[in-house]
Amino acid sequence: MIGLFLLPALVFYIGLVIAPAIQAIVLSFFDTSGFSDARRFVGLGNYAKLLSDEVFWKAGVNTLLIMVVGGVAVFLLAFGYTMMINSGIRWRKLFRAAIFMPNIVAVVAITSFWSFLFMPRYGLLFSLLKHLQLDRLAGIAWTAPENVFWSMLLGLVWLCSGFFMILIMAGADKIPADIYEAARLDGAGHVQTFLHITLPMIWDVLAITYVLWLIQALKTMEFPYAFGGPNIDSNLYTMAIYLYVQGFGQRQPIYALGYATAIGVVMLLVTTAITLACRRLMRHERLEY
């Protein structure tokens, strides 16, 4: 009887997830544009080509920086926001809504604002630094090839931190208030309370949240692509953007769909490996309260 109830969901999952994944793996063994019946079997040729593709490795390094550096910044901000809002600050709901607001605005609108922020000579950051008489900082070309990735990453961290704050706060709100009351009576401060009560009791939530961040970071595309504009610099490439560029091109079509699919398969394998590793490393004895 239980199997009958699960059957419709299983059919949809196989049809919409498993079957396309298998088809993509098969397609990655061919040299094809994807827009005609012409295809040439190359075996592991597409994967061998990846090993010597400097742009792919550069995109991989950028993705890794987003996962690690961006992840540390996102979670530090999310923890800081959680501590601030749960400390009894006035207008708690207003601050929470303001921090989360970038997540309900279209990504293109957010990146347009962020691009204007770093615009040389006329941007908001340039004007602010000039007003503060910080001419040396104002003279930095924030969107130059050597700086554009870090400028984009700042915006991505700002965009994502509110969403992960909400997830952490949802776990923290389930902790009974009398535990915090007992900690305050014992003289614990906000930092001690967070480290010794909140953090251990929401560890399961954190494990899931961090896996969600890693998956999101691995498939990051919209923000850096919109930040870079139509002629996006390769310094902004992530693995997802490089997949798109190889599959469809930019101003000039490429249509190397077999090669692009091989990139997608690598992303799938990396996502699976990272998810399993994180779930194992962050395994923790569940606390009952």
Order of alpha helices (4+ residues) and beta strands (2+ residues): alpha-alpha-beta-beta-alpha-alpha-alpha-alpha-alpha-alpha-alpha-alpha-alpha-alpha-alpha-alpha-alpha-alpha
